[in-house]
Amino acid sequence: MFVRAYLRASTDEQDATRAKAALEQFAQAHSLTIASTYTENESGATDWAARPELRRLLDDCKPGDILLVEQVDR
């Protein structure tokens, strides 16, 4: 089992890493270690298949892995 974190911002002006500290704190509070982080700036209106980091994350995931995201719309 791996814990993977997905960080996304909608525009280049936003910082996709803004949620990183919150996800790290959550993981630590639950005795989890984040094995990999996937960060990108892509609009939520963009088809998921056009988001390279999301595609990489989905390709890397195995049954039993845990995916951490800041908000459900990410």
VOPAGU-2260 file (C-alpha; in pm, 1 decimal, decimal comma):
REM VOPAGU-2260
SITE   aa  ch    i         X         Y         Z
SITE  MET   A    0       0,0       0,0       0,0
SITE  PHE   A    1     125,3     345,8     -94,7
SITE  VAL   A    2     -12,1     684,3       4,0
SITE  ARG   A    3     -22,8     925,0    -289,6
SITE  ALA   A    4    -104,6    1296,8    -275,7
SITE  TYR   A    5    -261,8    1488,4    -565,0
SITE  LEU   A    6    -223,2    1867,9    -568,8
SITE  ARG   A    7    -396,9    2071,2    -838,9
SITE  ALA   A    8    -460,6    2439,0    -901,2
SITE  SER   A    9    -691,6    2565,7   -1171,1
SITE  THR   A   10    -470,5    2839,3   -1313,9
SITE  ASP   A   11    -102,1    2923,1   -1345,3
SITE  GLU   A   12    -159,3    3216,8   -1109,0
SITE  GLN   A   13    -263,5    2979,5    -830,7
SITE  ASP   A   14     -19,1    2766,9    -633,5
SITE  ALA   A   15     -91,1    2395,5    -660,8
SITE  THR   A   16     134,8    2323,3    -364,3
SITE  ARG   A   17     -72,2    2536,7    -125,6
SITE  ALA   A   18    -239,7    2225,6      14,1
SITE  LYS   A   19      79,2    2024,7      57,2
SITE  ALA   A   20     131,5    2113,5     423,5
SITE  ALA   A   21    -229,8    2027,7     509,6
SITE  LEU   A   22    -201,9    1687,3     340,6
SITE  GLU   A   23     129,9    1618,5     513,2
SITE  GLN   A   24     -21,3    1708,6     851,7
SITE  PHE   A   25    -319,5    1482,9     783,7
SITE  ALA   A   26     -91,4    1195,8     685,8
SITE  GLN   A   27     124,7    1241,2     994,1
SITE  ALA   A   28    -179,6    1255,5    1222,9
SITE  HIS   A   29    -291,1     921,1    1080,8
SITE  SER   A   30      55,7     760,4    1093,2
SITE  LEU   A   31      84,0     759,1     713,8
SITE  THR   A   32     382,6     840,6     494,4
SITE  ILE   A   33     319,7    1001,5     156,5
SITE  ALA   A   34     515,8     795,9     -96,5
SITE  SER   A   35     463,1    1026,3    -394,0
SITE  THR   A   36     310,5    1361,4    -479,1
SITE  TYR   A   37     155,1    1459,6    -811,1
SITE  THR   A   38     130,2    1834,2    -874,0
SITE  GLU   A   39     -18,0    2021,5   -1168,4
SITE  ASN   A   40    -192,2    2338,2   -1277,3
SITE  GLU   A   41    -489,5    2238,6   -1488,7
SITE  SER   A   42    -844,8    2366,7   -1503,7
SITE  GLY   A   43   -1113,5    2149,9   -1351,0
SITE  ALA   A   44   -1295,1    2185,4   -1681,2
SITE  THR   A   45   -1008,7    2002,9   -1852,9
SITE  ASP   A   46   -1089,0    1641,3   -1930,7
SITE  TRP   A   47    -908,8    1413,8   -1682,0
SITE  ALA   A   48    -731,2    1241,4   -1970,6
SITE  ALA   A   49    -564,9    1573,4   -2059,4
SITE  ARG   A   50    -412,5    1611,2   -1711,0
SITE  PRO   A   51     -68,8    1445,8   -1727,0
SITE  GLU   A   52      -9,7    1419,3   -1352,3
SITE  LEU   A   53    -356,0    1281,6   -1284,9
SITE  ARG   A   54    -302,4    1023,0   -1556,9
SITE  ARG   A   55      37,1     933,4   -1409,2
SITE  LEU   A   56    -121,6     901,1   -1064,8
SITE  LEU   A   57    -395,4     672,9   -1194,1
SITE  ASP   A   58    -140,6     463,3   -1382,6
SITE  ASP   A   59      73,7     430,9   -1068,7
SITE  CYS   A   60    -211,6     340,4    -831,2
SITE  LYS   A   61    -261,5     -17,9    -724,1
SITE  PRO   A   62    -549,5    -172,6    -527,8
SITE  GLY   A   63    -520,1     -72,6    -163,3
SITE  ASP   A   64    -334,4     253,4    -226,0
SITE  ILE   A   65    -457,6     564,3     -48,2
SITE  LEU   A   66    -513,4     885,1    -244,3
SITE  LEU   A   67    -504,5    1215,3     -56,3
SITE  VAL   A   68    -657,5    1527,7    -209,0
SITE  GLU   A   69    -730,7    1863,1     -49,8
SITE  GLN   A   70   -1087,7    1890,3    -173,5
SITE  VAL   A   71   -1324,7    1649,7    -343,3
SITE  ASP   A   72   -1333,4    1871,6    -656,5
SITE  ARG   A   73    -960,1    1822,9    -704,7
